[in-house]
Amino acid sequence: MDTTRFNMFENEFGSKFVKRFANAGMLIHQSPLPMSTQHLVSLRASQINGCGWCVDLHTKDAVADGETAVRLSLVAAWRESTVFTEPERAALAFAEEGTRLADAHEGVSDETWARAREHYDDDQLAALIALVALINAANRLAVLVHQKGGSYEPGMFAAAMN
């Protein structure tokens, strides 16, 4: 049952905005930040924000790109898992702290920032910062309009942007 409050694609302004928003996502997608890291970060932020649409989208796109079910299943418990690399763990910590801004007075801690700096060069770090900001904005867009998860097919979002 579709209970979406508002379809941004069917509104002239909304459609223009979503296309520009997606262009920012494409820039990040084409960045040197590893695609597996992009998927994990997007999935984790979406889990924290309770965005069913984005969890659905990022899980299915990650699988389409070769990500394993084990790793995707363990993203929510990444600290208690052995399947993530140190760079991925640094990115997941960064994503969590960057997503839970209201939970910590300093946002991303100096320790988490330093761990991310250890593993990512300037271009990758810029992409990681942009990704955390963008996925949090995407989560809010989907949650505001009650865009539900479950119907997404891999590549569907990219196709809608063309």
C-alpha positions in Angstrom: 0.0 0.0 0.0 1.5 3.3 -1.1 1.1 5.9 1.7 3.6 8.4 0.3 2.4 11.9 1.2 3.9 13.7 -1.7 5.7 12.7 -4.9 8.6 15.0 -5.5 9.0 13.7 -9.1 5.5 14.7 -10.0 5.9 18.4 -8.9 7.8 20.8 -11.1 9.9 22.4 -8.4 10.3 19.0 -6.5 11.5 17.3 -9.7 14.1 20.0 -10.4 15.3 19.8 -6.8 15.6 16.0 -6.8 17.5 16.0 -10.1 20.0 18.5 -8.7 20.2 16.6 -5.5 20.9 13.4 -7.5 23.7 15.1 -9.4 25.5 15.8 -6.1 25.1 12.1 -5.4 26.6 11.2 -8.8 29.6 13.4 -8.0 30.2 11.4 -4.8 29.5 8.1 -6.6 32.3 9.0 -9.1 34.7 10.1 -6.3 37.8 8.0 -5.2 35.9 7.0 -2.0 35.5 3.2 -2.4 32.0 2.2 -3.5 31.8 -0.4 -0.8 32.4 2.3 1.8 29.8 4.5 0.2 27.2 1.8 0.4 28.0 0.9 4.0 28.0 4.6 5.1 24.7 5.3 3.3 23.1 2.2 4.8 24.3 2.9 8.3 23.1 6.5 8.3 19.7 5.4 6.9 19.3 2.8 9.6 20.0 5.4 12.3 17.5 7.8 10.7 14.8 5.1 10.3 14.5 5.7 6.5 13.0 2.5 5.1 13.2 3.8 1.5 17.0 4.6 1.8 17.7 1.3 3.6 16.0 -0.6 0.8 17.7 1.4 -1.9 21.2 1.2 -0.5 21.0 -2.5 0.5 19.7 -3.5 -3.0 22.2 -1.3 -4.8 25.1 -2.7 -2.7 24.0 -6.2 -3.5 23.9 -5.3 -7.2 27.5 -4.0 -6.8 28.6 -7.3 -5.3 28.3 -6.6 -1.5 27.8 -9.7 0.6 24.7 -10.4 2.7 26.8 -11.0 5.7 28.4 -7.6 5.7 25.1 -5.9 5.0 23.4 -7.8 7.8 26.1 -6.7 10.2 26.3 -3.0 9.4 24.0 -2.2 12.3 26.4 -4.0 14.6 29.6 -3.1 12.9 31.5 -2.6 16.2 30.8 -6.1 17.2 31.7 -7.6 13.8 34.9 -8.9 12.2 33.9 -8.4 8.5 34.8 -4.7 8.1 38.2 -3.3 7.3 39.8 -0.6 9.5 39.1 2.1 6.9 35.5 1.0 6.7 35.2 1.0 10.5 36.6 4.6 10.5 34.1 5.6 7.9 31.2 4.0 9.8 32.2 5.7 13.0 32.4 9.0 11.1 29.0 8.4 9.6 27.4 7.6 12.9 28.8 10.7 14.7 28.0 12.9 11.7 24.4 11.5 11.7 23.8 11.7 15.4 24.7 15.4 15.8 22.1 16.0 18.5 23.5 13.2 20.6 27.0 14.7 20.9 27.9 18.3 21.6 30.9 18.1 19.4 29.5 16.2 16.4 32.4 14.2 15.0 34.9 13.7 17.8 38.6 14.5 17.3 39.4 10.8 17.8 37.0 9.8 15.0 38.2 12.5 12.7 41.8 11.4 13.3 40.9 7.8 12.4 39.2 8.9 9.2 42.3 11.0 8.4 44.5 7.9 8.8 42.7 6.0 6.2 41.5 8.5 3.6 43.3 11.1 1.5 41.9 14.6 1.1 39.7 13.8 -1.9 38.3 10.7 -0.2 37.7 12.6 3.0 35.9 15.4 1.1 33.7 12.7 -0.5 33.0 11.1 2.9 32.0 14.4 4.4 29.7 15.2 1.4 28.3 11.6 1.5 27.4 11.9 5.2 25.7 15.3 4.6 23.9 14.1 1.5 22.6 10.8 2.9 21.3 12.5 6.0 19.4 15.0 3.8 18.1 12.2 1.6 16.9 10.4 4.7 15.0 13.5 5.8 13.4 14.0 2.4 12.1 10.4 2.2 10.9 10.4 5.9 9.1 13.7 5.5 7.0 12.4 2.6 6.6 8.9 4.1 8.4 7.2 1.2 8.4 3.6 2.3 10.9 0.9 1.6 10.3 -2.4 -0.2 9.6 -1.5 -3.8 13.0 -0.3 -4.9 14.8 -2.1 -7.7 18.5 -1.7 -8.3 19.2 1.2 -10.6 15.7 2.6 -10.3 16.7 5.9 -8.8 19.4 6.5 -11.5 16.9 5.7 -14.2 14.4 8.2 -12.8 17.0 10.9 -13.0 17.5 10.5 -16.8 
